[in-house]
Amino acid sequence: MSTHAKRERLLLADLLEAAGPDAATLCEGWRTRDLAAHVVVRERRPDAAAGTLVPALRERLQRVQDEFAAKPYEELIRLVRTGPPRFSPFAVKQVDEGANVVEFYVHAEDVRRAQPGWSARELDPVFADALWSRLEKGARLLGRKAPVGLVLRRPNGQTVVAHRGTPVVTVSGEPGELTMYLYGRTEVAKVGLEGEPDAIELLSSTKQLGL
């Protein structure tokens, strides 16, 4: 069975630990301590984590996340690294792999790319294919707010339509970079944009990509 999620989890924990509790991240308003707390709450407090989807529960989510963020940073890192408790759905390997591969990859990059002097990470082909597979499945949800037609294209020529419409902008790059782009990290994603200049400008000015 693939272990991409486990590997990305450990990498994220290492990056959070190395950066320290107060380093910047690409998540607006969050330092590394807040990002670590988010990961822990998502896996260990489903009653609060539901606030990411249910507006009525957002205040509860923020309160619980603040409580976790106030814990010793070393404890937060340990909880990220060891993963969810046995009663959590995320403890099931298939759920972990399905739900956390992209989650941990993007958040690891949120830490890496917020630091000065970062460079793009070279992904192994199997992992790149795994990310592409998830883009194929989730592109339309993630790209639904694009103001123009949006097509993603990887170097081997494979494409996926993220949003139907005209004019069309084609975003080209490696699967990891396309993932970062589609999850709203447009300013740091190493991609190329092709299309009418006005359409590219309109797409580049939007802050609505991602969930």
C-alpha positions in Angstrom: 0.0 0.0 0.0 1.2 3.5 -0.8 2.6 5.5 2.1 2.6 9.0 0.5 0.5 10.4 3.3 2.8 9.0 6.0 5.9 10.4 4.3 4.4 13.8 3.9 3.2 13.9 7.5 6.7 13.2 8.7 8.1 15.8 6.4 5.6 18.4 7.6 6.4 17.6 11.2 10.2 18.0 10.5 9.6 21.3 8.7 7.4 22.7 11.5 10.0 21.6 14.1 12.9 23.1 12.3 11.1 26.4 11.7 10.0 26.9 15.3 6.7 28.0 16.7 6.6 31.6 15.3 7.8 31.2 11.7 5.7 32.6 8.8 3.6 30.3 6.7 1.6 30.8 3.4 -1.6 30.5 5.4 -2.8 34.1 5.9 -2.8 35.0 9.6 -1.1 31.7 10.7 2.3 31.2 12.1 3.7 27.7 12.3 2.2 27.1 15.7 -1.3 27.9 14.3 -0.7 25.5 11.3 0.4 22.7 13.6 -2.7 23.3 15.8 -4.9 23.1 12.7 -3.5 19.7 11.6 -3.9 18.3 15.1 -7.5 19.6 15.5 -8.5 18.3 12.1 -7.5 14.8 13.1 -8.3 14.7 16.8 -11.3 16.9 17.2 -13.9 16.2 14.5 -16.5 17.9 16.6 -14.6 21.2 16.1 -13.1 20.5 12.7 -16.5 20.4 11.2 -16.4 24.2 11.5 -14.4 24.3 8.3 -17.6 23.3 6.5 -20.4 24.4 8.9 -20.5 28.2 9.5 -22.4 27.8 12.8 -19.4 25.8 14.2 -16.7 28.1 13.1 -16.5 29.9 16.4 -16.1 26.6 18.2 -13.4 25.5 15.8 -11.5 28.7 16.4 -11.8 28.3 20.2 -10.6 24.7 20.1 -7.8 25.5 17.7 -6.6 28.4 19.9 -6.6 26.0 22.9 -4.3 23.6 21.0 -2.1 26.4 19.7 -1.5 27.4 23.3 0.0 24.0 24.1 3.8 23.5 24.3 5.1 23.5 20.7 7.0 20.3 21.2 3.7 18.6 22.1 2.0 19.9 19.0 4.8 18.6 16.8 4.6 15.2 18.5 0.9 15.0 17.8 1.4 15.9 14.2 4.1 13.3 13.8 2.4 10.4 15.6 -0.9 11.0 13.8 -4.5 10.5 14.9 -5.7 8.3 17.7 -7.1 4.9 16.9 -10.8 6.1 17.1 -10.2 8.7 14.4 -11.3 7.9 10.8 -7.9 9.2 9.8 -6.3 6.2 11.6 -7.6 4.0 8.7 -4.8 3.8 6.2 -7.1 4.2 3.2 -8.7 7.3 4.7 -5.4 8.7 5.6 -4.0 8.2 2.1 -7.1 9.6 0.5 -7.6 12.6 2.7 -4.0 13.6 3.7 -1.7 13.3 0.8 -2.6 16.7 -0.7 -3.3 18.2 2.8 0.2 17.4 4.1 2.0 18.2 0.8 0.4 21.7 0.6 1.0 22.5 4.2 4.6 21.3 4.1 5.0 23.7 1.2 3.2 26.4 3.2 6.0 26.2 5.6 8.9 25.7 3.2 7.9 28.5 0.7 7.3 31.1 3.4 10.9 31.0 4.4 13.6 33.0 2.5 15.7 31.2 0.0 13.4 28.3 -0.7 13.6 26.3 -3.9 11.1 24.1 -5.6 11.1 20.5 -4.4 11.7 17.8 -7.0 9.1 15.1 -6.6 9.6 11.5 -7.5 7.5 10.3 -10.5 5.2 8.1 -8.5 4.3 10.8 -6.0 3.8 13.3 -8.9 1.4 10.9 -10.5 -0.5 10.5 -7.2 -0.9 14.3 -7.0 -2.0 14.5 -10.6 -4.6 11.8 -10.0 -6.1 13.9 -7.2 -6.0 17.0 -9.4 -8.0 15.0 -12.0 -10.6 14.2 -9.4 -10.8 17.5 -7.6 -9.9 20.2 -10.3 -13.5 21.3 -11.0 -14.3 21.8 -7.3 -11.1 23.7 -6.7 -11.4 25.7 -9.9 -15.1 26.5 -9.8 -14.6 30.2 -8.9 -12.1 30.9 -11.7 -13.2 33.9 -13.7 -12.2 32.4 -17.0 -11.9 28.9 -18.5 -9.1 27.1 -16.8 -7.1 24.1 -18.0 -4.2 22.4 -16.2 -1.4 20.8 -18.2 1.5 18.8 -17.0 4.8 18.5 -19.0 3.9 15.1 -20.5 0.9 16.7 -22.2 -1.9 15.4 -19.9 -4.6 18.0 -19.3 -7.6 18.4 -17.0 -10.3 21.0 -17.2 -10.7 22.9 -13.9 -13.3 25.3 -15.1 -15.3 25.5 -18.3 -15.7 28.9 -19.9 -14.1 31.3 -22.4 -11.6 32.7 -22.8 -9.4 29.9 -21.7 -6.2 30.1 -19.7 -3.9 27.1 -19.7 -1.7 26.7 -16.6 1.3 24.5 -17.2 3.6 22.9 -14.7 4.6 19.9 -12.7 1.7 18.2 -10.7 3.1 19.5 -7.4 3.2 23.1 -8.7 -0.3 22.8 -10.3 -1.5 21.5 -6.9 -0.1 24.6 -5.2 -1.7 26.8 -7.8 -5.1 25.3 -7.6 -5.1 25.4 -3.8 -4.7 29.1 -4.0 -0.9 29.5 -3.6 -0.8 31.2 -7.0 2.0 33.6 -6.1 4.6 30.9 -5.3 3.6 28.1 -7.7 6.1 27.5 -10.4 3.8 27.5 -13.4 3.4 29.1 -16.8 0.1 30.7 -18.0 -1.0 30.7 -21.7 -3.9 32.6 -23.1 -5.2 36.0 -24.0 -3.4 38.7 -22.0 -6.6 40.1 -20.5 -7.8 36.6 -19.4 -4.4 35.9 -17.8 -4.5 39.2 -16.0 -8.1 38.5 -14.8 -7.1 35.1 -13.5 -3.9 36.3 -11.9 -5.8 39.0 -10.0 -8.4 36.6 -8.5 -7.9 35.4 -4.9 -10.8 32.9 -5.2 -9.0 29.7 -6.3 -9.0 26.8 -3.8 -11.4 25.8 -1.2 
